[in-house]
Amino acid sequence: MLISSAQCRAARAALNMTQEELAGLAGLSRTMVVDFERGLRAPLTVSLNALQDALENAGAQFPRRQGKLAGVFFSDSDAR
C-alpha cells in the first residue's frame, strides 16, 4: 500500500519539512508534491514510492492495519 495525500501532509508537517525539501529528497518536482497533497494529482506508483521512502528515511513510519496503511507515527528520536 502507498501513502495517501493526508499521510504525506501529516508526515511532512511533523518532520518540519517543506514541500520543496520533500520534493528534493524524493527526486520529484515541488509542483508534483503540491498537487498530490491538494488531491489534484494521482502520482505514478514510482513517485508515491519515492515520497514514502523519503519520508520514512527522515523518520516517519506508516503502520498497516488489515493490509492497508493507517496513519503515521514517529519515534521520539526521529522527530525534528
Backbone as a ProteinNet text record, in pm:
[ID]
protein_1_A
[PRIMARY]
MLISSAQCRAARAALNMTQEELAGLAGLSRTMVVDFERGLRAPLTVSLNALQDALENAGAQFPRRQGKLAGVFFSDSDAR
[TERTIARY]
84.7	0	88.5	37.9	111.8	44.5	121.5	69.7	-38.3	-124.9	-229.1	-177.5	-248.8	-209	-213.3	-311.1	-321	-202.4	-161.8	-45.2	81.6	92.5	208.2	215.3	103.8	98.9	133.5	72.9	94	239.3	295.1	434.1	528.6	507.5	594.3	586.7	466	448.7	515	496.2	555.2	707.1	761.6	906.5	959.4	867.3	905.2	979.3	923.6	984.8	899.5	960.9	887.3	855.5	762	731.3	853.3	927.6	1049.3	1152.6	1168.2	1263.4	1221.7	1093.2	1044.5	1064.3	1031.2	1048	1193.9	1285.6	1427.4	1472.5	1428.8	1466	1408.9	1290.8	1224.4	1264	1336.5	1374.6	1257.6	1163.6	1043	1031.3	938.9	917.7	830.7	850.6	767.9	621.7	598.5	461.8	391.4	463.6	403.6	362.9	450.2	419.1	297.7	296.7	185.1	54.2	56.4	-65.3	-113.2	-20.5	-58	-120.5	-55.8	-108.3	-244	-271.2	-401.5	-505.8	-465.4	-558.6	-586.9	-498.3	-517.7	-451.5	-365.1	-291.2	-275.1	-290.7	-262.2	-128.9	-20.3	111.9	126.3	221.3	255.3	305.5	293.6	338.6	484.3	567.6	709.9	729.2	648.2	656.9	607.3	499.5	449	550.2	613.5	718	832.6	870.1	979.2	942	817.4	771.5	773.1	717.2	711	851.9	940.1	1078.2	1147.2	1128.5	1191	1140.4	1010.9	953.6	998.8	1004.5	1049.6	1197.5	1278.2	1420.7	1440.8	1343.8	1350.6	1292.9	1233.2	1185.5	1038.1	960.9	818.3	801.2	698.3	663.2	515	481.8	343.1	294.6	220.5	173.8	66	51.1	-51.5	-157.2	-280.3	-392.8	-472.6	-489.9	-564.1	-510.2	-377	-313	-309.5	-367.2	-369	-289	-229.9	-160.4	-262.4	-226.3	-319.4	-245.3	-249.2	-187.3	-38.4	23.7	168.6	215.3	332.7	387.4	538.4	599.3	742.6	794.2	914.2	975.9	1027.6	1040	1083.3	1214.1	1304.5	1435.1	1431.8	1323.5	1316.1	1253.5	1172.2	1104	1207.4	1189.1	1284.4	1254.6
-118.5	0	123.9	227.1	351.4	460.8	562.3	669.6	750.4	809.2	898.9	1042	1131.7	1272.6	1325.3	1280.6	1324.4	1273.7	1149.4	1096.1	1171.3	1205.1	1280	1416	1487.6	1620.2	1608.7	1510.1	1494.7	1460.8	1367.7	1328.6	1443.9	1511.7	1623.8	1734	1764	1869.1	1828.4	1704	1658.1	1658.5	1637.8	1640.3	1781.8	1879.1	2019	2032.2	1969.5	1963.4	2041.5	2122.4	2195.7	2103.6	2146.1	2070.5	2066	2174.2	2180.3	2078.3	2069.6	1972.4	1829.1	1799.9	1665.5	1632.8	1726.1	1704.2	1672.6	1747.7	1724.6	1587.8	1549.1	1418.5	1303.3	1326.5	1221.9	1225.7	1330.2	1341.8	1377.2	1453.9	1493.1	1645.1	1694.9	1839.6	1884.4	2008.6	2064.7	2068	2098	2102.5	1968.6	1859.7	1727.7	1705.3	1745.4	1729.5	1815.3	1941	2031.6	1974.2	1933.4	1880.7	1752.4	1665.3	1542.3	1574.3	1662	1694.7	1763.6	1834.9	1901.2	1808.3	1690.1	1595.8	1625.8	1702	1739.5	1643.5	1557.3	1466.1	1332.4	1227.6	1092.7	1051.9	1063.6	1033.9	887.1	862.6	725.9	652.9	522.1	441	467.5	483.2	508.7	640.7	740.4	869.4	857.4	783.8	762.1	685.1	586.6	512.3	605.3	695.7	789.4	882.4	930.2	1015.7	939.9	819.3	739.5	706.2	667.6	635.9	757.3	874.3	996.8	1028.1	1014.4	1040.8	937	812	706.5	724.2	763.6	787.6	905.6	996.6	1112.2	1080.6	961.4	921.5	888.3	904.5	870.7	719.4	670.2	529	519.8	435.1	420.1	279.8	268.2	136.4	80.8	-47.7	-115.4	-176.1	-165.1	-231.5	-302.8	-429.3	-511.5	-493.3	-485.8	-476.9	-338.7	-238.8	-103.3	-10.1	92.4	191.7	266.9	289.4	353.7	455.6	579.9	685.9	698.2	771	793.2	817.4	767.4	796.7	808.5	852.9	879.3	832.2	781.8	752.2	885.5	896.3	1023.2	1073	983.8	1025.5	1071.4	1038.9	1075.5	1212.7	1258.9	1387.1	1499.3	1593.6	1705.7	1805.5
0	0	0	-58.9	-69.2	13.2	47.8	132.3	60.9	142	90.7	96.6	34.9	38.9	182.8	261.4	401.3	482.9	460	530.7	490.7	365.8	317.8	386.9	387.8	453.4	601.2	669	812.8	844.9	770.8	795.3	767.7	658.6	622.1	726.3	772.4	873.9	1005.5	1047.3	1172.9	1167.2	1048.6	1030.6	1007.2	1007.2	983.3	850.9	749.1	617.4	518.1	436.6	334.8	217	135.5	14.5	-76.9	-81.6	-162.4	-113.1	19	75	44.1	61.2	31.9	-115.5	-200.5	-344.3	-376.7	-318.6	-343.1	-294.8	-175.2	-120.1	-203	-260.2	-339.1	-486	-527.1	-667.8	-757.7	-702.8	-775.9	-778.7	-856.9	-861.8	-744.3	-701.2	-594.9	-639.6	-765.2	-818.6	-801.2	-823.3	-806.4	-661	-566.7	-424.2	-387.2	-430.5	-400.7	-456.8	-582.3	-645	-576.5	-537.7	-468.4	-334	-256.2	-124	-131.3	-237.5	-256.4	-316	-356.6	-418.1	-563.7	-627.7	-767.2	-864.6	-812.1	-897.8	-827.6	-905.1	-855.5	-917.5	-841.2	-896.3	-936.7	-1023.4	-1059.1	-935.1	-935.5	-823.1	-789.1	-889.4	-864.9	-789.6	-819.2	-749.4	-606.1	-584.6	-448.8	-365.1	-426	-354.5	-316.3	-405.6	-377.3	-262.1	-259.4	-149.3	-17.7	-18.9	103	152	62.1	100.7	162.1	102.1	153.7	293.9	315.9	448.1	549.6	509.4	600.9	635.3	538.6	564.9	659.9	663	753.1	891	909	1040.6	1051.5	945.5	950.9	941.3	1006.4	997.6	965.8	871.8	828.2	865.1	976.8	1020.7	928.1	930.8	849.9	940.6	897.2	964	857.7	875	779.6	637.8	628.1	497.4	436	504.2	449.3	540.1	481.4	562.6	647	772.7	866.1	950	910.3	988.3	965.4	1056.5	1052.2	1194.4	1228.8	1360.5	1351.2	1459.9	1465.3	1599.1	1600.2	1728.5	1783.2	1915	1977.2	1920.4	1889.3	1840.9	1696.2	1622.7	1481.7	1458.8	1549.3	1529	1533.1	1446.3	1440.6	1548.4
[MASK]
++++++++++++++++++++++++++++++++++++++++++++++++++++++++++++++++++++++++++++++++

